[in-house]
Each structure stands twice: as C-alpha cells, then as structure tokens.
Amino acid sequence: MAVTLAGADSPGEHLQLAAFTAAAAVCFTWVGRRQRGTGRSLIAPNETMRTADRLVSPPPSTRGHRAAGCVWIGVGGIFVLPAVFNIVAAIRGLIG
C-alpha cells in the first residue's frame, strides 16, 4: 500500500525514489552526527576566528544542540524505511 501511494509504477521509478530517500537519509544522519558530536549549531564554526584585531572563540557546546543532533539522526532513520521499501518494490517489479 505504501508503494502504491508513492506513485511509482515502474522499477526505474522505484529505484529513483529509493536513491532520493537514501540520499536524504545519509544527509540527515550526517548532519545529526556532526551536531551531536560537536554540540554546536551547524552554522557556528568549531575553530577560533580572527576578526579585525582580536580572536573570537567558538560558542560553547550545549546539551540542546546534542539533543537536536539526535533528532536529526532519527529523521534520517525515518528516510531509510521508504528506501528499503522502494528497493524491494523495484526488485519485485523486475522479477515478476
């Protein structure tokens, strides 16, 4: 039923959807692991920066950013399931 709702009819379309959802899963998981590991926002740099005549230290790591990283990893995990379903649907379309 989930495959029918995706709107894909041919194995090629299923493989395209699988590639898109797998790429989204990798992207969200990478963002989550990076944010959880550093404890900083993705926008904030992790190194000291020179501004005019002084050095600016990076913002401190926070528990909230680490928790947000875990949420991004969870979002990436949600995108894995449709990728698997579409790969299975493509294989079933090729075989039978």
C-alpha positions as CSV (number, residue, x, y, z in Angstrom):
1,M,0.0,0.0,0.0
2,A,2.8,2.4,0.8
3,V,4.4,1.7,-2.5
4,T,1.2,2.4,-4.3
5,L,0.9,5.8,-2.5
6,A,4.3,6.7,-3.7
7,G,3.0,6.9,-7.2
8,A,5.8,4.8,-8.8
9,D,4.8,2.4,-11.4
10,S,8.0,1.1,-13.0
11,P,11.1,-0.4,-11.4
12,G,13.1,2.6,-12.6
13,E,10.8,5.0,-10.8
14,H,11.1,2.9,-7.6
15,L,14.9,3.0,-7.9
16,Q,14.8,6.7,-8.3
17,L,12.7,7.1,-5.2
18,A,15.0,4.8,-3.3
19,A,18.0,6.8,-4.4
20,F,16.4,10.0,-3.3
21,T,15.2,8.8,0.1
22,A,18.6,7.1,0.7
23,A,20.4,10.4,-0.1
24,A,18.1,12.2,2.3
25,A,18.8,9.6,5.0
26,V,22.5,10.0,4.5
27,C,22.3,13.8,4.6
28,F,20.2,14.0,7.7
29,T,22.2,11.3,9.5
30,W,25.5,13.2,8.7
31,V,24.0,16.4,10.0
32,G,22.8,14.8,13.2
33,R,26.1,13.0,13.8
34,R,28.1,16.2,13.3
35,Q,25.8,18.3,15.5
36,R,25.7,15.6,18.2
37,G,29.5,15.2,18.1
38,T,30.4,18.8,18.4
39,G,27.5,20.0,20.5
40,R,27.3,23.2,18.4
41,S,25.0,24.5,15.7
42,L,25.9,23.7,12.1
43,I,26.2,27.4,11.4
44,A,28.7,28.1,14.2
45,P,32.3,27.3,13.4
46,N,34.3,24.9,15.5
47,E,37.5,26.9,15.5
48,T,38.7,30.3,16.7
49,M,38.2,33.0,14.1
50,R,40.2,36.2,13.7
51,T,38.1,39.3,13.4
52,A,39.9,42.6,12.8
53,D,42.3,42.8,15.7
54,R,41.1,40.1,18.1
55,L,40.3,36.4,18.2
56,V,36.7,35.2,18.6
57,S,36.3,31.9,20.3
58,P,33.6,29.4,19.1
59,P,30.3,29.2,21.0
60,P,30.3,26.7,23.8
61,S,28.7,23.3,23.1
62,T,25.2,22.8,24.5
63,R,23.0,19.9,25.5
64,G,20.2,21.3,23.3
65,H,22.4,21.1,20.2
66,R,23.4,17.5,21.1
67,A,19.7,16.6,21.5
68,A,18.9,18.3,18.2
69,G,21.6,16.1,16.6
70,C,19.8,13.0,18.0
71,V,16.6,14.2,16.4
72,W,18.3,14.7,13.0
73,I,19.6,11.2,13.3
74,G,16.1,10.0,13.9
75,V,14.8,11.9,10.9
76,G,17.5,10.2,8.8
77,G,16.4,6.9,10.2
78,I,12.8,7.6,9.1
79,F,14.0,8.1,5.5
80,V,15.7,4.6,5.5
81,L,12.5,2.7,5.6
82,P,11.0,4.1,2.3
83,A,14.3,3.5,0.6
84,V,14.2,-0.2,1.6
85,F,10.5,-0.5,0.5
86,N,11.2,1.0,-2.9
87,I,14.2,-1.2,-3.5
88,V,12.1,-4.3,-2.7
89,A,9.3,-3.0,-5.0
90,A,11.9,-2.5,-7.8
91,I,13.2,-6.0,-7.4
92,R,9.7,-7.4,-7.3
93,G,8.9,-5.4,-10.4
94,L,11.9,-6.8,-12.2
95,I,11.4,-10.4,-11.2
96,G,7.6,-10.7,-11.6
